[in-house]
Amino acid sequence: MRDNHFVRTELIGLDVEVLSAPYSGIAGKVVDETKNTFTIESAGTERMVPKPGNEFRFTHEGRTFDIRGSEITHRPEDRIKKVR
């Protein structure tokens, strides 16, 4: 499911699953975000996953959203302004 409004929300704290190899199978909560990476807490450890070249499945309010990392390579505070 694709929703431009979702891309403008705060992603830290959401459940996420990485769909792209070699990171596929990493699933957990987003605990930090930079312009080019997500830090995901998974099974008690934190894994840094680059946004470019990866696809992510977020769960928010009972819905799932598949987002390509290249679509959200902005600083979190700028993403709200840039994505329309």
N, C-alpha and C positions, 0 to 999 in steps of 0.2 A: 504494500500500500504506500502511496506517495502523497505527502501532505506538506505543502510549503509552509504552512503555519507551524507544523511540528518542528521543522528545521530551525525555527526562530526561538524555540524554547531552551531552557537550561537543561543541558544533557548530563551534568554531574549529578549522580545519585540514581540515575536510571539503570535498569537492567539492560545489558547488551550482550550480543553474541557476534563473534567475528565469523563471517561466512567465507572469507578468502584464504587460500593456502598462502604461505605456510602457517598462518595464524589461526586457521579454522579450528573450531573446537574450543577456543578460549571464550568463556562466558562468565559473566559476573556483573558487578556494579562499576560504573564509571566513577572513579574517585578523583580524577584530575583531567584537565584538558588544556592543551596548548594549541597554537596555530596548526601544527602538523602531527600531533599525537594525542592519543587517549591513554590514560593509565587506568587499567581495569583490575579490580581486586577479584581474584579467582582462586578458590580453594585455599584461602589464607595467604596467598602471595600476590604481589602487585606486578603486573606485566605491562610494559609500555608497547603500544601498538601504533605504527604510523597510520595516519589517515590516507595519504595518497596510495593508490594501488590496492586498497582494501574496501570491502563492502561490509556494512554493519547492520544488524537487525536489533532495533530498539523496541522495548515494550514500555508503553506509556498509557495509563488509564485503560488497561484491558485491550489495547490495540497494538498491533505490531507495525513497524515502519522500517523498510529496507532503504538504506541511504548509502550512496557511494561516498567514500571519504573525500574524494576530489571535489565534491560539491560543497563541503563544509570546511575547506582549508582556510579558515579565517580565525583570528583570535576570537575566543568566545564572546568578548564584549563587542566586537565588530560584526559578528555574524548576524546579529539582530538587524543591523542597519543595512548590510549588503545583500542578504538573501531576500528575494521578493517572490 
